[in-house]
């Protein structure tokens, strides 16, 4: 009749799942998460579509879109600022999750990773660091990549190593359900890196040998890919927030009196 403390804790962790999962019912993601996820998805789609449409109009030299910030290939563009906003919101939600759950260390680590990406991009840290390393180390040009491009790759590698160590330690200290969420965020981060790093470097390497139209398509693919994956990261964080309990995106508001969904 009586349960041990460890049994109660294990039961508590197992209860941090959706009701439909516990009962063996498999429903689409947006149905499980509820209306708030539809709302977030709709807002992200509208913002992303608007930014990309403006980018296309800018490339077509349509009057009213001559502001260079419509060009998603430039630093400080509207697309880049939208991406920063998405990452910051996801980071804040992850901080709330880390504070709410005793075993949610990985959520805090992912909050640091996403916030670090936004800060690096906003303050041009990898660009400035790449320039410094290119000059200090006399980096060569390799595969049509400039010395500064190699410097940026070294800065990214250093940042990834530092944040990666923090993430590994936090991941190991987290519960099974949190680690499962952490793996899903890692998968999305790998896809983001493909657009933000790999496609970007390939574009730089082939830029001088392709047409202006092809360059524009390359830039659009990179911009759309980055924004799309960032949106998926935020949607995944919202889904986790809804699953683990009341959140700012829950249709019931922030009422602390609501019971956790079992």
N, C-alpha and C positions, 0 to 999 in steps of 0.2 A: 504493500500500500504506500510505503514511503519511498521517495526517490532520493538518491544521493545528490550532492551538489553538482558533481560532474555530469550526472544524467540530466539534471535540470538545465545546465548550461548547454549541453549538446542538443537538447530539445529546443532550446531557445534559438540556437543557430539554425537548426533545421526548419524552424518556423518562419525564418526570413525568406520566404518564397511566396510566389503568387498562389492564391487559392486554386486557380485552375490547374497549376502545375501539380499541386499536392493531390488533387483528385484525378490526375491522369488525363485532363482535358487539354488538348493542344489547340490554342487559338492564335490567330495572327498577332504579330507584335503590337500593332496599333490598337487592336481590340483589347488586349491584355492591359496595355498601359492606360487606355481610356482617352477621353476627350482632350485633356491637356496636351498629350503628345501630338494629336492632330493639330492643335493650335500652334504649338512650337514649330512643327513641320511646315505648316502653312506660312508662318511668318518667315522662316528661313528660306523657303522656296521663293517667296515674293521678293525678299531682299536680294537673294542670289540672282534671280532672273533679272531684276531691275539693274543690278550692277553689270551683269554680263551684256545685257541689251545696250546699256550705255557705252560699254567698251566697244561693241560692234559698231554702234553709231559714230563713235569717235574715230574708229579706223576708216569708216566710210566718209569722214569729213562732213557729217550732217550738221547744219547750223544748230547751235545751242549745246553741242557736245564737244566743243573745241578745247575745253579745260583738260590739260594733260593728266589730271588726276583720274580721268575716266579710263586711262590706259593702264590695265591691270599688270602690265609688265614693268611698270615703274614703281620705285619705292615711294610710299606715302599715297598710293592710289586709293580710290574708294573701295576697290575690291580688297586691298590689303587691310584697310581699316575695318572693314566688315569682318574679315577673318580674325583680327585681333579681338573684336568684341565678342565673337563666338567663343574663342578660347578663354577669355576672361570669365564669361558667364559659366562655362563648364568648370573652370577652376574653382570658382566660388561655391558652386554646388558640391564639388568634391570635398572642399574644406568642410562644408556643413555635414557631409556624410562621415568624414573622418572624425569629427567631433561628436557625432551622434552615436557611433558604434565603437565599442571598446576594442574590437579587433580589426578596425578599418584602417590600418596603417597604410596599406597600398593606395587607398583613396587619397590620403594626404600627399603621398609621393607623386601620384599622377597629377594632383593639383599643382604641385611644384613644377612638374615637367611642362604642363600646358602654359602656366604663367611664365615660365622661363622662355618658351617659344615666342610668346607674345612680346615680352620685354626685349628679347634679342632682335626680333624683326622690327619693332617700333623704333628702337634706338640704333639700328644698323650695326649691332655689335659684331656680327660675323663679317660684315663688309669691312669695317674699320680694322678688326683684328686680322683679317686676311691681307689687307694692304700692309700692315705692320710686319707680319710674318714674311710676306713676299720680299720686302726690302731687307729685313734683318737676316733672313736665311738665304737670300739670293736664289730664290726658287726658280726653276727653269720652266719653259713652256713645254707642255706634254699633250699630245693628241689634240692640238689646236686650242687647248686650254691655256689661258694666260697665267702668269705667276700668281696674280691676285686670286684667281679662281682656285688654284691649288692651296693657297693660304686660307681661303674660306672653308675648303674641305677639311683642313687641319683643325680650324676652329670648331667646326661642327663635330668633328670626331672627338675633340677634347670635351666639349659640352655633353655629348652623348655618353662618354665614359663616366663623367662625374655624376650626371643625373641617373645613368644606368646603375651605378653602384648603390645609390640611395634607393632606387626602385627595387633592386634585388633584395636588399635588406628588409625593406618594408613589406615586400611580397612574402618573404619567408615568415615574417612575424604576424601575418594576417590569417584570418579564418579561411576555411575551404571555399565558402561562397564568395568572399571578397577576392580571393585569388582567381576564381573563375571569371569574375568581372574584369580583373586586371589583365588576364590573357586576352579578353575581347578588345580591350582598349589598346593593347599592344599590337594586335592584328591591324586595327585601324591606323595606328601610328606608322606601321610599316608601309601601308598604302600611301599615307600622306608623304612619307619620305621619298617614295617613288616619284611623286609629282614635284615636290619642292626641291629635291636634290638631283635625282637621276635625270629626269626629263629636262630640268633646268640646265644641267651641265651638258647634256647631249645637244640642246638647243644652242648653247654657246659654242660648242665645238663645230657645228655645221652651219652656223649663222651666215658666215661669209660666202658660203658656196650654194645657197638656195635663194629663191626669189623672195621679194618682199611679201607676197601673198602667203608663201609657205611659212615665213617668219611669223606673220600675224596669226596663222593657224596654230603654230607651235605655242605661241604666247597665250592664246585663248584656251587651248587644251590644258596648259599648266594652271592657268588661273581658275578655270572651271573645276578642274580636278582637286585643287587645294581647297576651294570653297566647299565643294561637295563633301569631301572627306571630313572637313572640320564640322560641317553640319551634322554628319553622321555621328561624330564623336559626341557632340552636344546632345543629340537625340538619345544616344546610348546612356549618357550620364543621367538624363531626365528619366529614362526607363528605370535605371537603378534606384533613383531617388523615390520614384513612385512605389517601387517594390518594397523598399526597406522601411517605408513609413511616411508620415505627413511631410510635405515639402511645400515650397512656395508655388510649385506648379500643380499641386493637388487641388482638385475642384472643390475640396472641402475647406480650403484656406489653410492658414497656419495654426489652426486650433490644436493646442497641445493636449486637449482632453480626448481627442480621437484615439481609438485603440489601433495598434499596429495591425496591418493586414496580414492575416494568417492563411 
